[in-house]
Amino acid sequence: MSDLLGFAPPFTATGRSALVPSPPWHYSGDLLTVEYRTDEANVRALLPAELDLAEEEPGAVALIWADWQSCSDGGEELLEPTRSQYKEAFAVVRCRYEGVTYSRCVLIWVTTDFAIARGVHQGYPKKLGSIGMTRAMPHGKAAPRLAPGGRFGATLAAHDHRLATARLTITGPAESNGFVNAHPMVHHRRVRAIERGGDWALDEIVTMGGYDADLGPAWAGEAELTLADSPWDELGSLLPVGEVIGGYYRQIGVSWNGGTTLATR
């Protein structure tokens, strides 16, 4: 009797049916980011007790839209685009753990099941959503350019309810695409015990980051951001927009091949 193989369920004798292949995972995509300030109490309310607020700009939030193409080492997914292409929209804050400043994804929506499976492994709180982004293209009148004057929009909805709308008009080059999502991530990986009323079966604090970053030029611009709630999502009330800090657009590539467990409880 053979062992069952695969990085993620379903496990089979060949491992071919696994929802996601083994890392490393490689990503290429477009990122539209709007950074803003909310009350630091809103950020504090989304952090577990063992995490502290960032020392500087504790109320800063980055809402990021990403249009990704991804694959494993062999790259076979690229020839089946539905296995490689997806979008996501996610809210990132900064925090401290044992004196070190980290970024942390506190809310995230994605468009595919394989992105959710990767998120379970990495500690991202992923949910399904409907996401739209204006595409930058170098030819024709139906697409903006990555240049001053380029205008972009991004939307997020879940269960047919609009949760976020962003607008960005590029004004010029930037040194980076923001500061909130510029640190290694710190996440919790948690699974409930199967017994009713039981404690966590898995409870870890982990950190991770990418490697082999290949960054295109960063562009800054004037940004607008509107957030809302639905009966099932609390984006607007959890992280309401105070003052918009800035908007950014960047095309990037990055790879991921695991993280580090900081604590097991």
PyMOL commands that set and color helices and strands:
alter all, ss='L'
color gray80, all
select helices_A, chain A and resi 40-44+76-79+81-83+113-122+235-238
alter helices_A, ss='H'
color red, helices_A
select strands_A, chain A and resi 25-37+52-53+60-72+85-97+100-110+126-128+130-133+151-158+161-174+185-192+200-208+211-227+243-256+259-264
alter strands_A, ss='S'
color yellow, strands_A
deselect
rebuild
show_as cartoon
